[in-house]
């Protein structure tokens, strides 16, 4: 159970909707980190391999915080090297706003780094 304003425990079982949310912010990360050389036109569309343009992109761990919407903290494997990860803080507004998710903060990390609340 998530308490309003509090962070959930870190979770390593990633439901499909969490990966889909991460896929929606991938274009924003591509702009910042130079990824996204995807020729088949489906970057960020949630293809099952989570491999966009030859670069692995998968959520390894996440936490969430209930606010007026939801804040997610993701640990994302992002890059060609096995150890490349990002910690990303994402805000998902309430559905009635019609707004999509936005990145609030991000930081490079390694596979061994624990998920950080940014």
Secondary structure, 3 states (H helix, E strand, C coil): CCCECCECCCECCCCHHHHHHHHHHHHHHHHHHCCCCCCCCCCCCCCCCCEECCEEEEEEEEEEEECCEEEEEEEEEEECCCCEEEEEEEEEECHHHCCCCEEEEEEEEECCCCCCCC
